[in-house]
């Protein structure tokens, strides 16, 4: 029987998807868990300072913990950051709402921004641009 450590929480009043980053564990701690990255078999691989059991995937060799206390490891933190940024919420407010550090939030925003690719522009089509400033010739003087 496969159970999930930690339940998903939906925050209804703000529309944010708050959750807990978990890996699937079979029969609590007696059998080996399943990797959250590749769904491979995990084996025990030591403990953290806090006493939590660490696991190592036998196929992708990634290490993970069954339950993270740090809110920055939630599955949908990036989605929430994007949604709050689109709504115009400031950095400190976003960090407070998501229970993460402002420094962590800024680094996550940079990583998200690096993943954005330029849109493809087709020639021969009309595009409407707002507040475009262009300069064609050199200024003399």
C-alpha positions as CSV (number, residue, x, y, z in Angstrom):
1,X,0.0,0.0,0.0
2,X,1.5,3.4,-1.0
3,X,0.8,6.4,1.2
4,X,2.0,9.9,0.9
5,X,3.8,11.6,3.8
6,X,2.0,14.9,4.4
7,X,-1.3,16.1,3.0
8,X,-1.8,18.7,0.4
9,X,-3.4,22.0,1.7
10,X,-5.4,24.3,-0.6
11,X,-5.5,27.8,0.7
12,X,-9.0,28.8,-0.4
13,X,-9.1,32.5,0.5
14,X,-6.0,33.6,-1.7
15,X,-6.1,30.9,-4.4
16,X,-2.5,29.8,-3.7
17,X,-1.7,26.2,-3.9
18,X,0.2,25.5,-0.7
19,X,1.5,22.0,-0.3
20,X,4.2,19.9,1.4
21,X,7.1,18.5,-0.6
22,X,7.0,14.7,-0.1
23,X,8.1,11.4,-1.4
24,X,5.9,8.4,-1.5
25,X,6.6,5.9,1.3
26,X,5.3,2.4,1.4
27,X,4.1,1.1,4.8
28,X,5.6,4.1,6.6
29,X,9.2,3.2,7.3
30,X,9.4,-0.5,7.0
31,X,9.8,-0.7,3.2
32,X,11.8,1.5,0.9
33,X,10.2,4.7,-0.5
34,X,9.8,5.6,-4.2
35,X,11.9,8.4,-5.8
36,X,10.0,11.6,-6.4
37,X,12.2,12.4,-9.5
38,X,12.3,9.1,-11.4
39,X,9.9,6.8,-9.4
40,X,12.8,4.4,-8.8
41,X,13.5,2.4,-5.7
42,X,15.2,4.3,-2.8
43,X,17.3,2.9,0.0
44,X,18.2,4.4,3.4
45,X,21.2,6.6,3.3
46,X,21.9,8.0,6.8
47,X,20.1,10.7,8.7
48,X,20.1,14.5,8.8
49,X,21.1,16.6,11.8
50,X,17.5,16.9,12.8
51,X,17.2,13.1,12.9
52,X,15.1,12.7,9.7
53,X,15.8,9.6,7.6
54,X,17.6,10.3,4.3
55,X,17.0,8.2,1.2
56,X,19.1,7.6,-2.0
57,X,17.6,6.5,-5.3
58,X,19.3,3.5,-6.7
59,X,18.6,4.5,-10.3
60,X,19.2,8.3,-10.4
61,X,21.4,8.5,-7.3
62,X,19.6,11.6,-5.9
63,X,19.2,12.0,-2.2
64,X,16.0,13.1,-0.6
65,X,14.2,13.3,2.7
66,X,10.7,11.9,3.2
67,X,9.4,15.3,4.6
68,X,11.0,18.8,4.3
69,X,10.3,21.4,6.9
70,X,11.7,24.2,4.6
71,X,8.8,25.7,2.7
72,X,11.1,26.6,-0.3
73,X,11.1,22.8,-1.2
74,X,7.3,22.7,-1.7
75,X,6.4,21.3,-5.1
76,X,4.5,24.4,-6.3
77,X,6.6,27.2,-4.8
78,X,7.6,28.4,-8.3
79,X,4.0,28.5,-9.5
80,X,3.0,30.5,-6.4
81,X,6.0,32.9,-7.0
82,X,4.9,33.5,-10.6
83,X,1.3,34.0,-9.6
84,X,2.1,36.5,-6.9
85,X,4.6,38.4,-9.1
86,X,1.9,38.7,-11.8
87,X,-0.5,40.2,-9.2
88,X,2.1,42.8,-8.3
89,X,2.8,41.6,-4.8
90,X,6.2,42.9,-3.5
91,X,9.2,40.7,-2.7
92,X,8.9,41.0,1.1
93,X,5.1,40.3,1.0
94,X,5.6,37.3,-1.3
95,X,8.3,35.9,1.0
96,X,6.0,36.4,4.0
97,X,3.0,34.7,2.3
98,X,5.1,31.7,1.2
99,X,7.0,31.5,4.5
100,X,10.4,31.6,2.8
101,X,13.3,34.0,3.1
102,X,13.4,37.1,0.8
103,X,16.9,36.1,-0.3
104,X,15.7,32.7,-1.3
105,X,12.7,34.3,-3.1
106,X,15.1,36.6,-5.1
107,X,17.3,33.7,-6.2
108,X,14.2,31.7,-7.2
109,X,12.9,34.6,-9.2
110,X,16.3,34.8,-11.0
111,X,16.2,31.1,-11.8
112,X,12.6,31.4,-13.1
113,X,13.6,34.4,-15.3
114,X,16.6,32.5,-16.8
115,X,14.2,29.8,-18.0
116,X,12.1,32.3,-20.0
117,X,12.9,32.2,-23.7
118,X,12.4,34.9,-26.3
119,X,9.1,34.8,-28.2
120,X,9.3,33.9,-31.9
121,X,8.6,36.9,-34.2
122,X,7.3,36.1,-37.7
123,X,8.2,38.6,-40.4
124,X,5.3,40.1,-42.5
125,X,2.9,40.3,-39.5
126,X,1.8,43.4,-37.7
127,X,2.6,43.8,-34.0
128,X,1.2,46.4,-31.6
129,X,3.8,47.7,-29.2
130,X,3.2,50.2,-26.4
131,X,5.6,52.9,-25.5
132,X,8.3,51.9,-28.0
133,X,11.3,54.3,-28.3
134,X,13.5,54.0,-31.3
135,X,16.5,55.9,-32.6
136,X,17.7,55.6,-36.2
137,X,20.6,58.0,-36.7
138,X,23.4,59.2,-34.6
139,X,23.0,62.3,-32.5
140,X,25.3,65.0,-33.5
141,X,26.7,67.3,-30.9
